[in-house]
C-alpha cells in the first residue's frame, strides 16, 4: 500500500508562510474562522552571539499510530490505509479530546466548533496533483507525496548537505 506524508527541509525554509496561505486559500478558510491547518513556526536556540533560527512548516503529521483517532469518542477521526488521517466533521462533537491527545497540538476548531486539520489535500492527491502547500513553497523546502519518494528526496538532500558542509573531494551520484 502506498503511504503518504510530508518532508520539510528546514535548511531551506525561509518562514515566508506561503504554504500556510496556500492551504487556507485552497481549503477556503475564511479570516477569523480560527482554523489553521498549516503554520510556520520559528525555533530559536543558543545564546548571543551564537543564536540560530530554524523555520518549520507544520501541519498534521499523519501519525502511524494517531493519538487523536484513539481518543475520539464520536469516531470522527480515522486513518486511511494510505496513512492519511481524516476527519468526518459531520460526526465531530467538538469535545477537544483530539487536541489534548495530539502531541503536536495540530487539531484546530472552526466557528462551527468541529475539528479541522490537514488532510494532505486529499482531493488534489487523488487527481494526481501536489497538495497546495507544497506547490506554493517558493524555495522547495516543503514536499508532500508518497513516503518512498520522500525518503529518496531526503537521502539526496542529506547527501548534498554533507558534501557541502565538509567540501570533500568526492562526488557521489545516484
Legacy VTK file of the C-alpha trace (Angstrom):
# vtk DataFile Version 3.0
C-alpha trace
ASCII
DATASET POLYDATA
POINTS 174 float
0.000 0.000 0.000
1.250 3.462 -0.880
1.682 5.684 2.184
1.698 9.497 2.061
3.321 12.224 4.136
5.450 15.387 4.200
9.138 16.188 4.069
10.380 19.583 5.267
13.897 20.744 4.524
14.446 23.172 7.401
17.738 24.321 5.885
15.720 25.856 3.019
12.558 27.144 4.752
12.614 30.951 4.968
9.485 31.252 7.095
7.512 33.149 4.459
4.209 31.412 5.209
3.304 30.840 1.545
2.454 27.227 2.417
0.001 28.310 5.128
-1.607 30.906 2.860
-1.959 28.398 0.011
-3.596 25.928 2.388
-6.108 28.500 3.611
-6.834 29.569 0.055
-7.309 26.018 -1.276
-9.480 24.948 1.674
-11.385 28.256 1.595
-10.645 29.005 5.247
-12.031 32.479 5.863
-10.272 35.085 8.041
-11.406 34.849 11.645
-12.586 31.237 11.391
-9.916 30.167 13.853
-8.769 27.145 11.847
-5.109 26.980 10.859
-4.338 23.712 9.112
-0.708 24.597 8.393
1.524 27.148 10.039
5.179 28.074 10.148
6.973 28.015 13.486
10.366 29.589 14.132
12.502 27.741 16.648
15.250 29.739 18.320
18.197 28.163 20.088
21.544 29.160 21.564
22.667 32.308 23.291
24.146 35.531 21.966
26.348 35.616 19.948
25.672 32.012 18.881
21.962 32.153 18.115
20.300 30.056 15.448
16.832 30.096 13.956
15.080 27.236 12.206
11.758 27.616 10.402
9.439 24.644 10.346
6.335 24.346 8.195
3.974 22.418 10.401
0.698 20.542 9.816
-0.849 17.213 10.749
1.862 14.579 10.990
-0.464 11.803 9.748
0.972 9.635 12.508
1.476 5.906 12.219
-0.449 5.488 15.470
-2.505 8.684 15.783
-3.477 9.525 19.346
-6.374 11.621 18.035
-8.021 8.548 16.489
-7.676 6.574 19.709
-9.407 9.173 21.893
-12.216 10.387 19.617
-15.453 9.260 21.297
-17.522 10.004 18.189
-15.381 8.015 15.747
-14.973 11.162 13.663
-11.244 10.687 13.039
-9.848 7.772 11.087
-6.639 6.664 9.441
-6.969 5.592 5.837
-4.995 2.603 4.513
-2.715 5.103 2.691
-1.722 6.698 6.005
-3.755 9.887 5.682
-5.622 10.808 8.863
-9.016 12.324 8.046
-11.853 13.935 9.999
-15.544 13.481 9.322
-16.755 16.880 10.526
-20.363 15.675 10.424
-19.513 13.195 13.197
-17.299 15.539 15.257
-18.893 16.634 18.540
-16.266 19.298 19.309
-15.090 17.702 22.571
-11.413 18.686 22.009
-10.136 15.283 23.187
-8.120 15.026 19.965
-6.415 18.348 20.649
-5.321 17.276 24.111
-4.166 13.860 22.876
-2.160 15.170 19.908
1.485 15.651 20.981
1.879 18.258 18.224
-1.184 20.403 19.048
-2.415 20.071 15.480
-6.229 19.958 15.729
-7.912 23.340 15.361
-11.574 24.265 15.539
-13.609 26.467 13.256
-16.525 28.687 14.171
-18.844 25.683 13.938
-16.892 24.023 16.787
-15.772 20.994 14.788
-12.185 19.832 14.488
-10.334 20.718 11.315
-6.877 19.707 10.164
-4.709 18.945 7.170
-5.830 16.037 5.009
-2.860 16.329 2.625
-5.223 17.952 0.099
-6.742 14.544 -0.463
-8.801 15.705 -3.443
-5.648 17.033 -5.120
-3.673 13.828 -4.437
-6.472 11.740 -5.894
-6.319 13.922 -9.036
-2.546 13.357 -9.293
-1.680 16.859 -8.075
0.541 18.087 -5.256
-1.021 19.473 -2.077
-1.447 23.243 -2.280
1.107 23.932 0.471
3.947 22.055 -1.245
3.118 23.547 -4.618
3.268 27.078 -3.168
6.675 26.783 -1.464
8.941 29.248 -3.316
12.199 27.679 -2.071
11.409 23.956 -2.433
11.556 23.368 1.323
8.248 21.501 1.552
7.415 18.267 -0.209
4.363 16.043 0.016
3.690 12.700 -1.561
4.490 9.022 -1.308
6.710 8.220 1.661
9.047 6.144 -0.511
9.596 9.132 -2.833
10.068 11.489 0.118
12.663 9.136 1.633
14.647 9.308 -1.612
14.471 13.117 -1.633
15.590 13.207 1.994
18.533 10.908 1.264
19.615 13.090 -1.632
19.272 16.251 0.446
21.304 14.786 3.285
23.995 13.635 0.888
24.208 17.077 -0.697
24.231 18.782 2.699
27.028 16.573 3.977
29.079 17.120 0.848
28.529 20.872 1.037
29.390 21.147 4.718
32.733 19.346 4.566
33.646 20.047 0.919
35.160 16.592 0.333
36.939 15.782 -2.903
34.406 13.131 -3.641
31.273 13.239 -5.753
28.548 10.724 -5.153
25.971 10.169 -7.831
22.887 8.058 -7.714
LINES 1 175
174 0 1 2 3 4 5 6 7 8 9 10 11 12 13 14 15 16 17 18 19 20 21 22 23 24 25 26 27 28 29 30 31 32 33 34 35 36 37 38 39 40 41 42 43 44 45 46 47 48 49 50 51 52 53 54 55 56 57 58 59 60 61 62 63 64 65 66 67 68 69 70 71 72 73 74 75 76 77 78 79 80 81 82 83 84 85 86 87 88 89 90 91 92 93 94 95 96 97 98 99 100 101 102 103 104 105 106 107 108 109 110 111 112 113 114 115 116 117 118 119 120 121 122 123 124 125 126 127 128 129 130 131 132 133 134 135 136 137 138 139 140 141 142 143 144 145 146 147 148 149 150 151 152 153 154 155 156 157 158 159 160 161 162 163 164 165 166 167 168 169 170 171 172 173
